[in-house]
Amino acid sequence: MNVYSHRINGETYLIKFTTKLPAGIDGTCSDPREPERIILIDSRLRGERLKSTILHEFRHAANWWSDETEVAHYSHDTAAFLSRPEIEDRFNL
């Protein structure tokens, strides 16, 4: 399992890539009021779906009380933009 520490909205989260999420779940974010803040991401994800899941869970971490529909639209739409070849080229990856 790959584990990273990252600050989101002033709070430190552990970001863990794992294959041990329930079927159909790409990621989870713990309540920011918990003492150990953790985001889990399915390590098998790639491409736009991985970007969308990271954006989705980071959005929850930044604003836990956001409406799930808004979070889903934001993460999907932003990942789609970031996945355009002309935009990916700008990242020099």
Secondary structure, 3 states (H helix, E strand, C coil): CEEEEEEECCEEEEEEEECCCCCCCCEEECCCCCCCCEEEEECCCCHHHHHHHHHHHHHHHHCCCCCHHHHHHHHHHHHHHHCCHHHHHHHCC
